[in-house]
Amino acid sequence: MGEPRGPDPILLTLFANRFMSVAEAMGRSLQQTSISTNIKERLDFSCALFGPDGDLVANAPFIPIHLGAMSFAVKHQMKLHAETLKAGDVLMSNSPQAGGSHLPDITIITPVFDTKTNEIIFFTASRGHHADIGGILPGSMPPTSTTIFEEGANVESFKIVSDGIFDKKGLDRYMIEIPASYPGSSGCRNIRDVESDLKAQIAANHKGVQLIHAITDDYGLEKVQEYMYHIRTNAEISVRNLLRRVAQETGRNTLHAIDYLDDGSPIELKIGIDEKEGSAVMDFTGTGCEIRGNLNAPESVVHSAIIYCMRSMLDTDIPLNAGCLVPLQINIPAGSLLSPSRTAAVCGGNVLTSQRIVDVVLKAFHACAASQGCTNNLTFGAGGKDKDGRTTAGWGYYETIAGGSGAGPGWHGTSGVHTHITNTRIGDVELLERRYPIMVHRFGIRPNSGGKGLWRGGDGVVREIEVLQSLQVSMLSERRTRQPYGMDGGEPGALGRNTWVKRARREDGDYPEGTQGEPEPRKINIGGKATILMGKGDILLIETPGAGAWGHIEPEHLGSPEDVSHLKAWEPRGSLRSKSQPEFGGF
């Protein structure tokens, strides 16, 4: 009998899962050895495996915005160091010009060398969001930043470990001294936590290196790399088939969508599909110019959003990898908000504009209604510079807050979830109240904020927080002026809203002459992007956007706003599964 044509499907599945298990093990190691709330509890990190050419091979289900962009970071470091890297070297980078997303996301990259030839055969990499890396505000996510210098440490390339030796002095220089030299900014306010988490990332990468060597020992390097390329090819074929099916089912080879940021900046996409080749040109011409604020998104973020959308629309179970992008030609106009200049502020582009890119891509493919289109970024903290301009010890906290997911042809949206490329947890209430000077009064679903339709959009959430001491508090959010759209006649989701409930204070002139007792608190709409100094007892009320509905439904069939009888029943998952429900395999 002759040799079988193509890869063995059993081995293809085996290697896909072996590669994914490497990333999963890296993630477990990182979570267990980190100390920050952001990484340990909120799971705002990603781990992945890359080929010797820097292309993404496999990842576990971490943060999609990280996974598509990390390949850019690996390839950039290869250009700078490929000829000089050796075993025991580890690289660190977070610059948007070097494949970074926004500055708090620090990438650690470790080359994997063949023990016989001493050639690079893979890379392991991890990216974690660090709660403070300096800049003009605690938390390093300033809503009002206009240049990247205001957002904290900006590192194109730093060999954090050289020949097995950790460079503590170099880390302090990049994280404290350099960012503090910019007027109005400070260095990292909690370098001990950042250093500890970076060491956890280094350890996680090393775990990946060990597991890759174990796989090559089992199967031989030639077989391992052969199936690495087969897995990419399988993803490429899957996307080509998707594009052909879209063209056939719609009867069109040209797709178009446009949506707008809250400031009116357009994000426009035209897609031309070559049905014969199963390829497409995705052209963002028509997108607005660079923004003075921080909603500019690096090109690596655009690619992350697209690779996420393509993988999400596939009906086959394949690892997200670089093969998903092979059939696509992506055109991004230089100087636009999706390809900004080197000094442009970008901290909001990674967490807000990225969500709008996803909405635009899915709208063009007519896949589903808009989700909340926002990550509702909350930061607060203390510390900065002393009177002599020196960085002082302090702290910062950062979290993203859930909202509604969009409905589609055959399903209702989900309420109170992190949508699309966010995929992090929210801060646990008990941990927050134990570690930080705040009190969470309310955290729950925001009723009737999802759009109404044949398939209803998911509801947003309400999060009400009281500060127990004077704190600098910032909100960086979208969908406060433009609703998440519905599709096929479905209604849009409700706008988000951020309200400061400010207690009366004599020093603020809140006690007019003759006032008896304490005046009622003032309710102040702070808009989508603001930094405020909240006093003890003040409350921040965050109401996140709902999501769009799919399909028109006659008004007489809508029922009362409280009527949710037409929604699908929620099926319990995880620890909430009942032991009396054997169909769920209860514990």
N, C-alpha and C positions, 0 to 999 in steps of 0.2 A: 504493500500500500504506500502511496505517496505521502508526503508531508501535508498536514492539515493546513488549509488556507487561513491566514489571519491568526490572531492570538487565540489561545485556548480560553474559552469563556469562563471556565472554572478558575484558572490562574488569574484572569483579568479581575474577577471579583475578589479573589484572595488577596492580590497585591493592593487593590484599591482599599480594602479594609485594613491591611497591614500598614499601609502608609497613613491612613486616617488614624489608626491606633497610636502611631508615633505622636501625632499632634495632640491627641487626647491625653496621652500620658504626660506630655509637656505641660498641658494646661492644668492637669491635676497637681503636678509638682509646683507650678507657679502659684496656684491658689493656696496650697498648703504652706509654702515658705514665705509668702508675702505678709506684710503686716498692715498695710493701709486699708481703710474701709473701701476705697475705690476699687481696689483689685481683689482683695480677699472676700468681701461681702457683695459688692455690686458687680463683680466679674467683668469689669471694663478692661478686658485684655483679649488678645488673640495669639495663637501659636500656629505655625505652619511649616511645611517642608517645601523646599525649592530645589530644582534641578541645578546642575552645574552651569547652566546658561542663565540662571536667575528666574526662570519661569515657575509659577506656582504649580506644585504637583498635587498636594492634598492638604486639607485642613479639617479640623473638627468644627462643629457648628458654633463658632464664636461670633465675633462682631463683623458683619459683612463689609462695613466701611473700611476696616483695617485690611481685610484679606485681599481685596483687589488692588489696594495701593502698595502693599508690602513688596510686591515684585519689583515695582519701580525703585524702592529703597535698596533692595538687594543688588539690582543691576547697576545702580549709581555707585555703590561701594565697590563693585567689581571693576568698574572703569578706573576708580582711584587707586585700588590696592591689589588687584588680581595677581600681579606679578610678585608682590612682596609678602602676601599672607603666608602664615605658617601655623602649624599646629600649636595651640595655646593662645592664639589671637582671637579677640572678640571686639566687634565694632559697635559703636553707638551713633545714632543719628535721629534727628527729628525735624530737620528743615524741609519745608514744602518744596523747595527747589531740588531736594535730594530724595524725592519719593515720600515725603512725610505728608500727613493729613492736616493736623494742626499741632502746635508746639507741645501741648501737654502729652500727646501720644509719642512716647519715646520707643524707638525700635532698637532691639539688640540682635545682632547678626553674628552667627558662628559658622565658619566653614567646616565642612566634614571632609577629612582627607582619607584617601585610600592608604591603608597601612603598608601596602607593598610598593606602590608607585609614587606615593606622596603627592598625588594629584587630587584636586578638589573634585569630589563626586556628588556632593549635595551641599545645601546650606540649611541650617535650622534658624528660625527667626521668631521672635516674640515682640509684640507691641502692647504696651500698657499705658493707660491714661493715669498720669501722676497729678495729684490734687493741687500741687503748687510748684511751679518752676520759675517763680519770679514774675516781673512785670509790674504794671501800675496798680493792680488790685489783687488781694488774696484770692486764691483759686485759679488765677491765670486764665480766666475766661472773661475779660473785661467787655461789657456790652458796647462801650463807646470807643473802643480802640480804632485808630485810623492808620496805624503803621504796625508792621510786625514787631518792631522794637519795643512796643508797649505790651507785648503779649508774653514776654519772658525769654528764657534761654533759647537760642536758635543755633543748633549744632549741625553743620553739614556732615562732618565726619570726625570721629574721635575714637582712637584705639583704647577703649576702656580697660582691656586686658591685653597685655603684650607679653608673649612667651610665658603665659601663666601667672603674670604679676598684675594685680589690680592697681590702677593708677588713681589713687585717692586725691593727690594734689591736682592732677589734671581735671578731675571731676569737679572739684571745688572752684577751679578757675572758670570752667564753662558754665556751671550752674549758679555761682554766687557773684564772682568778680565781674565777669563780662556783662551780664544783664543789669547789674547794679550801676554800671557806668552810664546808662542811658538816662537822661533827665526825667525825673518823676517816677522812675522804676526802681525796684529793689531786686536783689537776687532771690534765690529760693528761700522761702521762709521756714521750711522744715526739711533741711538737707538730710537729716538722719533717716527720716522715713523714705525719702526718695532714694538714697543710697542703698538702704536695705531692700527696697523693692527692685532696684536695678540688679542687685546681686541675686535676687530670686529669679529674675529673668535669665541671667547668665546661667544659673543652675538648671533652669528648665531647658534651655538650649542644649546644655551638656547631656541632659537626660535623652534628648532627641538624638544626639550624636551616638550615644551608646546603643540605642535601639536600632539605628540605621546600620551600624556595624554588625549587630546581631542578625539583621535580615540578610545582609550581604554574606555573612558567614554561612547562613542556611542555604542560600540559593546561588551564590556567586554574583559578583558585580555585574557581569554581562547580562544575566537573566533579569536582575533587578532593574537595571536601566532600560532594558528592552521593554519591560512592562510599564515602566514609568512613561515612556513615549506612547505606548498603546493606550494608556488611560487618557492621555491628552487627546489622542486621535479619536477616541470614543466620544469624548465631550464635544469635539469639533463636529463630528458627524451628527450628533444629537441636535446641535444648534442649527446646522444646515437643514436638517429635516423640519425643524420648527419653522424656519423662515419659509421653506417651500409650502408648508401647510397653511401658514398665515396668508400667503399670496393666493393659494388655491381657494381657501374658504371665504376670503373677502372679495376675491375677484379683482384685487388691486395690487399693483407693485409699488405704489407710493403711499406712505403714511405720513401724517402730520399732526403735531400737537404743540400747544403753547400754554404756558401758565406764567403767573407773575408773582414775584416776591411782594411782601407787604409795602415796600417802598415804590412799587410799580415797575421794577426792573424785569424785563421779559426773559424767560428761558424758552427758546424755540427749538424744535427738533423736526427735521425732515428725514424720512427714512426711505431710501430707494432699494428695493429688493430685486435681486437677480434670481429668478425662480429656477433657472437651469443650473446655476452654480450653487444655489443655496447660500448666497452671500448677501450682504447688505452694506450700504453706505449710510452712516448715521451722521448727519450734518447739523451742527448747532449754529449755523449762520442765522443771524437775526436775534441772537442772544444779546442782552444789554452789555454796555461797556463796564470796565472795572468800577467798583463801588468805593466811595470814600470810607465807608464803614468796614465791618469785618465779615461780610457775607460772600466775599470772594472765595472761590473753591479752586484748589490746585488741580491740574489735569489728572493727577493720580486718583483724586476723589471722584472725578467724572467716570473714569474707568471702573472704579469700585462699584458705583451705582449701576453702571450698565451690565457688568458681569453678574451682579446680584439679580438684576431683572431677568436676564437671559436664563440663568439657572432656575429662577423661581417659576418661569413659564414652561419649563420642560416637564414632561410627564414620565420621565425615566429617572431612576435612582442612580445618579452618578456623583462623584466628588466634584465640588466646585474647583476648577483649575483653569490654567491658562488656555486650554483648548477651546473654552467657551468664547474667547475673543478672536480666534483665528479667522472665522468667516466675516468679521466685521471690520470695516474701515471707518474710523472715528475722526471726524473733522471738527476741530474746535478753533474758532477764530482767535488769533492772538490779540491781546489787549482787552478781551472780554472778561466778564466776571468769572468765567470758567477757565481762563488762562491769564491770570493777573501778573503784574510786574513783581519783581523780587521783593520789594519793600511793602507790598500790599498787606493789609491786615486780613487774616484768614480764619480766626478761631471759630467764627460762626458758620463759615462755609462748610466745614467738615460735619457739623451737627444739624444745620438748618437747610442750607442750599442743597446739600446732598439729598435730603428727603424730597425736595421739590423736583430734583432731577429724576428721582425714581417715579414720582407722580407723572411727570411728563412722558417718560418712556412707556409706562404702563398705559397711559392715556392714548398714546399713539398706537399701541397694539390693541387697544380696546379691551384690556384685560380685566380691569376692575375700577371701581370708583376711588376717589382720593381718600387716603388715610389722613390722620391728623396733620401730617406734613410738617411736624415740628418735634423737637425733643424737650422743649420746655426746660431749658438749662437754668438751674438754680445754683448759685455759689454764695458762700458767706465765709467770713473768717476775720482774723485780726493779725496784726504784725506788719512790719514794713521797714522803715528807716528811722534811725534816731536823729537827734538834732545835728549830728555831725555827718549825716549822710550814709552811715554804715547800716548794712542789713541787720535787722534784729530778728530774734527768734519769734516765730509766730505759727500760725496754722491756717489751713484753708480746707473747706469742704465743697464738694461738687457732686451734683446728681442730675440725672435726667428723669423726667416725670412722664408717666404713661398717658395715653389718650385712646381714641377710637381707631379701629382699622376699617378699611373700606369694604363695602359689600361687592359682590360679583354675581354673575349669572348662575345662580343656584345656591348661594350661601349668604347668610347675614354677616355683617361685620362683627368683630369682637370688641367688647367694651373693656377699657382699662388695661391696655397692653402697650408694651413698647413695640413700635411698628417698624417694619422693613429693616433698614440697615442699622438700627440702634441695638436691639437685642441685648440690653444690659438689665440688671435688676435695679430696682429703686432702693434707696436707703431704708433699712429696717428700722421701724419706729423705735423699738426698745433700745437698739444700739445707738441711734441718733440721740435719744434723750439721755442716755448714760454718758456718752462721750462728748457731747457738745451742749452749749448753753441755750437750748431751745426746748419748746414743748409743742408736740403735734396735737392740735385740738381735733382735727378731722382729716380723714383720708378715706375716700370712698368714690363710688360711681357718681357722675354728674348726670342726673336723670334727663332724658329727652334731648340730649345734645347731639345724638346721632341723627342723620338725615332719615326722613320717612320715605318709604317706597315699597315696591314689591318685595325687595330684599333690603332690610334696614341697615343703615350704617351703625357702627359701634359707638357707644357713648364715651365721652372723655371722663376725667376724674376731677375731684376737688381735693386740694391739699391745703390745709390751713395751719400755719406755723406761727407760734408766738416766740419772740426772742426774750431771753431772760437777762441779757445784758446788752449794752450798746454794741452793735455789730454793723459792719459794712456788708450789705446784702445786694446781690445783683441778679437780674433776670435777663436772659438772652433767649428770645422766643419769636416765633412767627405765627402765621394764621390768626393775627389779631385784627386784621382789616380785610382779609380776603378769605372767604369760606372754602373749606375743602369741597370740591365739586362732586355732584352726583353724576350718574351716567344713565343713559337710556330712559330719561324721564324721572330718575330718582332725585330727591331733594338733597341739597348740600348739608354738610354738618355745621354745627354751631361754631362761631368764632370763639377763640380763647380769650381770657381776660385775667389781668394781674392787678389786684387791689391792695393798697396799703391802708390798713386800719390803724390810724395814728392817734395815740392817746394825747389828751390835752396837756400842755406844759406851759407854765407861766413864762419861761424864758423865750418861748416861741410866740408869745402874744395871744395865747388861746384863752386867757381869762380876762374878758372885758370888765371894766369897772362895774361893780355891783353884782358880779356873778355869784350865785349861791350854789355851793356844791361843785362837783367836777363836770365840766361840759361833756357832751356826747363826743365820742371819738370821731375824727374826720375820716371819711372814706375817699381815698385818692387813687384814681386810675393811673398807674405809672407807665402804661403802654407796654409794648412788646420788649423794649430794650432800655434798661435803666439800672443805675446804681444809686442806692439810697442808704443813708446812715439811719438805721432804725434804733430807737431807744428802748429801754427796758419796758416790757409790756405791750409793745407794738405787735401787730399781727400782719402777716402777708398771706393773702387769700389767692391761691392760684387755681384757676378753672381752665382746664386744658380743652383743646378743640375736640369736637366729635368728628365723625367721618361721614363721607358721602354714601347715599343709598343707590341701589341699582333697580331700575325699572319703575314705570309709572303705576300708581295704584289709585283707583277712584276715591275721592274724599269720603264717601259714605262707607267705605270698607276700612278706613284707617282706624276707626274706633277712637276712644278717648286717649289722651296722651299717656295715661297710665297703663293702657291695654297693651300687654306684650304677649298675648296668647298666640299671636302668629309667629313668634320667634321659636327657633329650634331649642329644644331642651339642652341645658348645659350638661355635658357628661363629665363626671368627676375624674380627676387624674391624680397620680402620685399618692401622697399620704392621705388624701381625702377620699380615696376609693374605699368603698364599704367592703368588709370581709364577707358580707352576705351577697355580694355580687360576683359570682364566679366567672361570669362572662368577661369581667375586667381583669381576671387573674388577681383578685384582691390579696393583700398581704395578710 
